[in-house]
Amino acid sequence: MSVWDDLVGQEPVVAQLSSAAADGAGLAHAWLFTGPPGAGRVTAARAFAAALQCEEAPRGCGHCPSCHQVLQGTHADIEVVRPAGLSYGAAEARRLVLRASSSPSGGRWQIVLFEDADRATESAANVLLKAIEEPPPRTLWLLCTPSPDDLLVTIKSRCRVVTLRIPPVAAVADVLVLRDGIDRETAESAARAAQGHIGQARRLATNPEARERRAAVMSVPRRLTSVGPAVAAAEAIVKAAEAEAKVRTEELDDAETSAMRKALGESEKGRMPRGTAGALKDLADRQKSRATRAKRDALDRTLLDLASYYRDVLTLQLGAASELLNTDLAAELRTSAAEGRPEDTLRRLDAIMECRERLELNVNPLLAVEALTLALRTG
């Protein structure tokens, strides 16, 4: 057992990080972890943080108290930043920089692990830049983004870049079989459908509702027979994404609200002390922003699933040697490939990518997806 066990199919990254953690001297003070969704950016950063704080040799033993605390999220000298909403502002960044400037209380380093650092606004990024340019001697920054280009060039240039790849299907399937007890056939099917995203593969393999939602998405291409069904399909896609996001956020929202009400002195009859309404409203606003982000993320995953359908069609049309991602739809995909042209399939893939860009620009989700389904219908 070691802190690197959850990094699936990332052997070069493990070698790079374990070597850096063992060396210690001359360690870069800022690291940028990049890679596609599901590759394990945050997992790699957390494992690296554990190895840096590890009390044993080799660094990253996985069983000492420091390793356990980092992996469980309770280490006093690890500040984990998870932007809950659509963006991370300058005021939040200034508070973070102030916390990061303190000396470690017991560990070897004061470490800031910033998940989704690409959500920092330009003003927040400029605040972070100064802290990264002139960090205290025992402070390290671990930033996570899908691409190096998601950060200011000035921040990127001051970071050691760690690039993760999409894990091989076989490696993801092995994890599902060995750690989750899933049968091999189900594990391989889920790993292919998830396109290397370990968390999504586990959901597909273990959650029947997740499989049903994906099956509904993959039926969209054959339902686009006219304008009416295309518009109806768009509405179904958006509602499915909203339902998935609601499942993921509702339980967390309830737990947070209950904990805050208790901390603020809620009475046995459910009454709150005077002056606590503002704190509860701030929490509700943060939860609303997080729910919006969760809806957008769920919709983006849906669009990537849809893109995998047309990716398979194009693979067949071009006679490529690549394995199909949706093997359960092989017959339908072959029919679709035979009836269409590669250039039409490419236009459909472009339409999906354009829809994703529109959603990032805050275009109304239903309008963006309606435009997409109409474009998919006509090719």
C-alpha positions as CSV (number, residue, x, y, z in Angstrom):
1,M,0.0,0.0,0.0
2,S,1.2,3.5,-0.8
3,V,-0.3,7.0,-1.4
4,W,0.0,6.3,-5.2
5,D,-2.3,3.3,-5.3
6,D,-5.3,5.3,-6.6
7,L,-3.4,6.8,-9.5
8,V,-4.6,4.4,-12.3
9,G,-2.5,4.1,-15.4
10,Q,-0.2,7.0,-14.6
11,E,3.1,5.3,-14.0
12,P,5.3,8.1,-15.5
13,V,3.5,10.7,-13.2
14,V,4.0,8.5,-10.2
15,A,7.7,8.2,-11.0
16,Q,8.1,12.0,-11.4
17,L,6.2,12.9,-8.2
18,S,7.7,10.2,-6.0
19,S,11.2,11.2,-7.1
20,A,10.5,14.9,-6.3
21,A,9.0,14.0,-2.9
22,A,12.0,11.9,-2.0
23,D,14.5,14.6,-3.1
24,G,12.9,17.5,-1.1
25,A,15.9,19.8,-1.7
26,G,15.3,22.2,-4.6
27,L,11.6,21.3,-4.8
28,A,9.6,23.6,-7.0
29,H,7.2,25.8,-4.9
30,A,4.3,25.6,-7.4
31,W,3.0,22.6,-9.3
32,L,0.3,22.5,-12.0
33,F,-1.6,19.2,-12.5
34,T,-3.3,19.0,-15.8
35,G,-5.2,16.3,-17.7
36,P,-8.7,15.4,-19.1
37,P,-11.7,14.8,-16.9
38,G,-11.3,11.6,-14.9
39,A,-7.6,11.3,-15.4
40,G,-7.0,11.9,-11.7
41,R,-5.6,15.5,-11.4
42,V,-6.8,16.0,-7.8
43,T,-5.9,12.4,-6.9
44,A,-2.3,13.0,-8.1
45,A,-2.1,16.3,-6.2
46,R,-3.4,14.8,-3.0
47,A,-1.0,11.8,-3.3
48,F,1.9,14.2,-3.8
49,A,0.8,16.3,-0.8
50,A,0.7,13.1,1.3
51,A,4.2,12.0,0.1
52,L,5.6,15.5,0.9
53,Q,4.2,15.3,4.5
54,C,5.1,11.6,4.9
55,E,7.1,10.7,8.1
56,E,8.6,7.5,6.8
57,A,10.9,6.4,4.0
58,P,10.2,6.0,1.2
59,R,8.0,9.1,1.1
60,G,4.4,8.3,0.5
61,C,4.3,5.1,2.6
62,G,0.5,5.3,2.9
63,H,0.4,4.0,6.6
64,C,2.0,6.7,8.8
65,P,-0.3,9.2,10.6
66,S,0.6,12.1,8.2
67,C,-0.3,10.1,5.1
68,H,-3.6,9.0,6.6
69,Q,-4.5,12.6,7.6
70,V,-3.7,14.0,4.1
71,L,-5.7,11.3,2.3
72,Q,-8.6,11.8,4.7
73,G,-8.5,15.6,4.4
74,T,-7.8,16.3,8.0
75,H,-4.1,17.3,7.9
76,A,-3.6,20.7,9.6
77,D,-1.0,21.9,7.1
78,I,-3.0,21.1,3.9
79,E,-5.4,23.7,2.7
80,V,-7.8,22.2,0.2
81,V,-9.6,24.7,-2.0
82,R,-12.8,23.5,-3.8
83,P,-14.6,26.3,-5.6
84,A,-18.2,25.5,-5.0
85,G,-19.7,27.9,-7.5
86,L,-19.0,29.0,-11.1
87,S,-16.0,31.1,-10.2
88,Y,-13.5,31.9,-7.4
89,G,-13.2,35.6,-6.6
90,A,-10.4,38.0,-5.5
91,A,-11.7,38.3,-1.9
92,E,-11.6,34.5,-1.5
93,A,-8.1,34.5,-3.1
94,R,-6.8,37.1,-0.6
95,R,-8.1,35.1,2.3
96,L,-6.4,32.0,0.9
97,V,-3.1,33.8,0.4
98,L,-3.2,34.9,4.0
99,R,-3.7,31.4,5.3
100,A,-1.0,30.0,3.0
101,S,1.6,32.5,4.4
102,S,1.5,30.8,7.8
103,S,4.3,28.4,8.9
104,P,3.5,24.6,9.1
105,S,2.2,23.7,12.5
106,G,3.6,20.2,12.5
107,G,4.2,19.0,8.9
108,R,7.2,19.5,6.7
109,W,5.3,22.0,4.4
110,Q,2.3,24.3,4.3
111,I,0.5,23.1,1.2
112,V,-2.4,24.7,-0.8
113,L,-4.2,22.1,-3.0
114,F,-6.4,24.2,-5.3
115,E,-8.9,22.0,-7.2
116,D,-10.4,23.6,-10.4
117,A,-8.0,26.5,-10.3
118,D,-9.3,27.4,-13.8
119,R,-12.4,28.8,-12.0
120,A,-10.4,31.7,-10.5
121,T,-11.4,35.0,-12.0
122,E,-8.7,37.2,-13.6
123,S,-8.5,39.4,-10.5
124,A,-8.3,36.3,-8.3
125,A,-5.6,34.9,-10.5
126,N,-3.6,38.1,-10.2
127,V,-3.8,37.8,-6.4
128,L,-2.6,34.2,-6.5
129,L,0.2,35.2,-8.9
130,K,1.9,37.4,-6.4
131,A,1.8,34.7,-3.7
132,I,3.2,32.1,-6.1
133,E,5.9,34.5,-7.3
134,E,7.1,35.2,-3.7
135,P,6.0,32.3,-1.5
136,P,7.2,31.7,2.1
137,P,10.1,29.2,2.1
138,R,7.9,26.3,3.3
139,T,4.8,26.9,1.3
140,L,3.9,24.9,-1.7
141,W,1.1,25.5,-4.2
142,L,-0.6,22.5,-6.1
143,L,-2.9,23.8,-8.8
144,C,-5.3,21.5,-10.8
145,T,-6.7,22.5,-14.2
146,P,-7.8,20.5,-17.3
147,S,-5.2,22.3,-19.5
148,P,-2.2,24.5,-18.8
149,D,-3.8,27.2,-21.0
150,D,-6.6,27.5,-18.4
151,L,-4.3,29.6,-16.2
152,L,-2.6,33.0,-16.7
153,V,0.6,32.5,-18.7
154,T,2.5,34.2,-15.8
155,I,1.2,31.6,-13.3
156,K,1.8,28.7,-15.6
157,S,5.4,29.8,-16.3
158,R,6.2,29.6,-12.6
159,C,4.8,26.1,-12.1
160,R,6.3,22.6,-12.6
161,V,3.7,21.0,-15.0
162,V,2.5,17.5,-14.3
163,T,0.5,16.1,-17.3
164,L,-1.8,13.1,-16.7
165,R,-3.2,11.0,-19.6
166,I,-6.5,9.3,-20.0
167,P,-6.1,6.0,-18.2
168,P,-6.3,2.9,-20.4
169,V,-9.6,1.0,-20.4
170,A,-7.9,-2.1,-19.1
171,A,-6.4,-0.3,-16.2
172,V,-9.7,1.3,-15.2
173,A,-11.5,-2.1,-15.5
174,D,-8.8,-3.8,-13.3
175,V,-9.6,-1.2,-10.6
176,L,-13.3,-1.9,-10.8
177,V,-12.7,-5.6,-10.6
178,L,-10.1,-5.7,-7.8
179,R,-11.4,-2.9,-5.6
180,D,-15.1,-2.9,-6.2
181,G,-15.7,-6.5,-6.9
182,I,-17.4,-5.9,-10.2
183,D,-17.5,-8.6,-12.8
184,R,-15.0,-8.3,-15.6
185,E,-17.5,-7.8,-18.5
186,T,-19.4,-5.1,-16.7
187,A,-16.2,-3.4,-15.6
188,E,-14.8,-3.3,-19.1
189,S,-18.1,-2.0,-20.6
190,A,-18.3,0.7,-18.0
191,A,-14.6,1.7,-18.5
192,R,-15.1,2.0,-22.2
193,A,-18.3,4.0,-21.9
194,A,-16.7,6.4,-19.3
195,Q,-13.8,7.0,-21.7
196,G,-11.2,6.5,-18.9
197,H,-13.0,8.6,-16.3
198,I,-12.6,6.4,-13.2
199,G,-15.4,8.0,-11.1
200,Q,-17.9,7.8,-14.0
201,A,-16.9,4.2,-14.7
202,R,-17.6,3.3,-11.1
203,R,-21.0,5.0,-11.2
204,L,-21.9,3.2,-14.4
205,A,-20.9,-0.1,-13.1
206,T,-22.6,0.2,-9.7
207,N,-25.6,2.5,-10.3
208,P,-28.5,1.3,-12.4
209,E,-30.0,4.8,-12.6
210,A,-26.7,6.1,-14.0
211,R,-26.8,3.4,-16.7
212,E,-30.4,4.3,-17.5
213,R,-29.6,8.0,-17.8
214,R,-26.7,7.2,-20.2
215,A,-28.9,4.8,-22.2
216,A,-31.4,7.6,-22.7
217,V,-28.7,10.0,-23.9
218,M,-27.4,7.4,-26.4
219,S,-30.9,6.9,-27.8
220,V,-31.0,10.6,-28.9
221,P,-29.5,10.2,-32.4
222,R,-32.1,7.7,-33.5
223,R,-34.9,9.9,-32.1
224,L,-34.1,13.0,-34.2
225,T,-36.6,12.2,-36.9
226,S,-38.1,15.7,-37.2
227,V,-38.1,19.1,-35.5
228,G,-40.6,18.1,-32.8
229,P,-38.7,15.1,-31.5
230,A,-35.4,17.1,-31.7
231,V,-36.8,19.8,-29.4
232,A,-38.3,17.2,-27.1
233,A,-34.9,15.4,-26.9
234,A,-33.2,18.7,-25.9
235,E,-35.7,19.1,-23.1
236,A,-35.1,15.6,-21.9
237,I,-31.3,16.0,-22.0
238,V,-31.5,19.2,-19.8
239,K,-34.0,17.7,-17.4
240,A,-31.8,14.5,-17.0
241,A,-28.7,16.7,-16.2
242,E,-30.7,18.7,-13.7
243,A,-32.0,15.5,-12.0
244,E,-28.4,14.1,-11.8
245,A,-27.1,17.3,-10.3
246,K,-29.9,17.4,-7.8
247,V,-29.1,13.9,-6.5
248,R,-25.5,14.9,-6.0
249,T,-26.1,18.2,-4.3
250,E,-29.3,17.8,-2.2
251,E,-27.8,15.5,0.4
252,L,-24.7,17.7,0.8
253,D,-26.9,20.9,1.1
254,D,-29.0,19.3,3.8
255,A,-26.0,18.2,5.8
256,E,-24.4,21.7,5.5
257,T,-27.5,23.5,6.5
258,S,-28.2,21.3,9.5
259,A,-24.6,21.6,10.7
260,M,-24.6,25.4,10.4
261,R,-28.0,25.8,12.1
262,K,-26.7,23.7,15.0
263,A,-23.5,25.7,15.2
264,L,-25.4,29.0,15.2
265,G,-27.5,27.8,18.2
266,E,-30.7,26.5,16.8
267,S,-33.3,25.8,19.6
268,E,-35.0,22.5,20.1
269,K,-38.1,24.0,18.4
270,G,-36.1,25.0,15.3
271,R,-35.8,28.7,16.1
272,M,-32.7,30.5,15.2
273,P,-31.0,33.2,17.4
274,R,-31.3,36.8,16.3
275,G,-28.6,37.9,13.8
276,T,-28.0,34.5,12.2
277,A,-30.2,35.1,9.1
278,G,-27.3,36.6,7.2
279,A,-25.0,33.6,7.7
280,L,-27.8,31.2,6.6
281,K,-28.4,33.4,3.5
282,D,-24.7,33.3,2.6
283,L,-24.8,29.5,2.8
284,A,-27.9,29.3,0.7
285,D,-26.3,31.5,-2.0
286,R,-23.2,29.3,-2.0
287,Q,-25.3,26.2,-2.3
288,K,-27.3,27.8,-5.2
289,S,-24.1,28.6,-7.0
290,R,-22.8,25.1,-6.5
291,A,-26.0,23.6,-7.8
292,T,-25.7,25.7,-11.0
293,R,-22.1,24.4,-11.4
294,A,-23.3,20.8,-10.8
295,K,-26.0,21.1,-13.4
296,R,-23.5,22.5,-15.9
297,D,-21.0,19.7,-15.2
298,A,-23.7,17.0,-15.5
299,L,-24.8,18.5,-18.8
300,D,-21.2,18.6,-20.1
301,R,-20.8,14.9,-19.2
302,T,-24.0,14.2,-21.1
303,L,-22.6,16.0,-24.2
304,L,-19.4,14.0,-24.0
305,D,-21.4,10.8,-23.9
306,L,-23.3,12.0,-27.0
307,A,-20.0,12.8,-28.7
308,S,-18.8,9.3,-28.1
309,Y,-21.7,8.0,-30.2
310,Y,-20.6,10.1,-33.2
311,R,-16.9,9.3,-32.5
312,D,-17.8,5.6,-32.9
313,V,-19.7,6.4,-36.1
314,L,-16.7,8.3,-37.6
315,T,-14.4,5.5,-36.5
316,L,-16.4,3.0,-38.6
317,Q,-16.8,5.4,-41.5
318,L,-13.0,5.9,-41.7
319,G,-12.2,2.3,-41.1
320,A,-10.0,3.2,-38.2
321,A,-8.5,0.5,-36.0
322,S,-9.7,2.1,-32.8
323,E,-12.0,0.1,-30.5
324,L,-15.6,1.2,-30.3
325,L,-16.6,2.9,-27.0
326,N,-20.2,1.9,-27.2
327,T,-19.9,-1.8,-28.0
328,D,-23.5,-2.5,-26.9
329,L,-24.7,-0.3,-29.8
330,A,-22.4,-1.8,-32.4
331,A,-25.2,-2.8,-34.8
332,E,-26.8,0.6,-34.7
333,L,-23.5,2.4,-35.1
334,R,-22.7,0.4,-38.2
335,T,-26.1,1.2,-39.7
336,S,-25.6,4.9,-39.0
337,A,-22.1,4.8,-40.4
338,A,-23.3,3.2,-43.6
339,E,-26.1,5.6,-44.1
340,G,-24.1,8.8,-43.5
341,R,-20.9,10.6,-44.6
342,P,-17.8,11.3,-42.6
343,E,-18.1,15.0,-43.2
344,D,-21.7,15.0,-41.8
345,T,-20.4,13.2,-38.7
346,L,-17.6,15.7,-38.2
347,R,-20.1,18.6,-38.4
348,R,-22.2,16.9,-35.7
349,L,-19.1,16.5,-33.5
350,D,-18.3,20.2,-34.1
351,A,-21.9,21.1,-33.1
352,I,-21.5,19.2,-29.8
353,M,-18.2,21.0,-29.0
354,E,-19.8,24.4,-29.9
355,C,-22.7,23.6,-27.5
356,R,-20.2,23.0,-24.7
357,E,-18.5,26.3,-25.4
358,R,-21.9,28.1,-25.4
359,L,-22.7,26.6,-22.0
360,E,-19.4,27.8,-20.6
361,L,-20.4,31.3,-21.8
362,N,-23.7,31.1,-19.8
363,V,-26.0,30.6,-22.7
364,N,-29.4,29.3,-21.5
365,P,-28.9,25.5,-21.4
366,L,-32.3,24.6,-23.0
367,L,-31.7,27.0,-25.9
368,A,-28.1,25.8,-26.4
369,V,-29.1,22.1,-26.4
370,E,-32.2,22.7,-28.7
371,A,-29.8,24.3,-31.2
372,L,-27.6,21.3,-30.9
373,T,-30.3,18.7,-31.4
374,L,-31.6,20.5,-34.5
375,A,-28.0,20.6,-35.8
376,L,-27.6,16.9,-35.1
377,R,-30.8,16.1,-37.0
378,T,-29.7,17.9,-40.2
379,G,-26.0,17.0,-40.0
